[in-house]
């Protein structure tokens, strides 16, 4: 599409110079101009930390690609380097998104892979690196910030792994196609990890090409119990089945020191 048809929203936090804002707008505008799908919205956020962090400059981008979100998130030693990393990562995610939408859609719900019954080859791109540092907020100051996901349309493990990589998240809540239950896929040491609720047979999951390991089953908890587990366990997040709704929820540490709660959309 023509990048001049879209106004890219630039927001900043901290001492971000004007030239960096112009540079980010230009670079992301060029990326948008190479996209075949309609880009309905584009936003770039530039954050300049205090300098005490190892990588104090953070750059984030969010595109609405004809109704589907594509995000990239990087951190670097300075804001110009962060913008360059952001441009490169966003290009990679858009390329994989286009490949999936135009070449893999026909294979989506085939239980045994492609039309010839062969499981598709898994090709994994860049893992989420260059993450910003955590703010260690005192326990008594932490609040739970609720977020609802997009509608959890049932998907395969392969599709959830693709979306996890595409969105640059550490974990991804989804409804697994074969079992129909809420599940969580995440990264651990460069590989994928799948977590299912207690009592669910992993063998009932739809066939997957991506290699993954199984995490211990997700327990059934109340929100206060999940918070206690998160605070005491030293983990970055807790995936649990909510005792009231019976749906999968994720309570996690936000970078600002508060807790985020992800719940399925109704």
Secondary structure, 3 states (H helix, E strand, C coil): CCHHHCCCEEEEECCCCHHHHHHHHHHHHHHHHCCCCCEEEEEEEEEECCCCCCCCEEEEEEEEECCEEEEEEEEECCHHHHHHHHHHHHHHHHHHHHHHHHHHHHHCCCCCCCCCCCCCCCCCCCCCCCCCCCCCCCHHHCCEEEEECCCCCCECHHHHHHHHHHHCCCEEEEEECCCCCEEEEEEECCEEEEECECCCCHHHCCCCCCCEEECCCECEECHHHHHHHHHHHCCCEEEEEECCCCCEEEEEECCCCCEEEEECCC
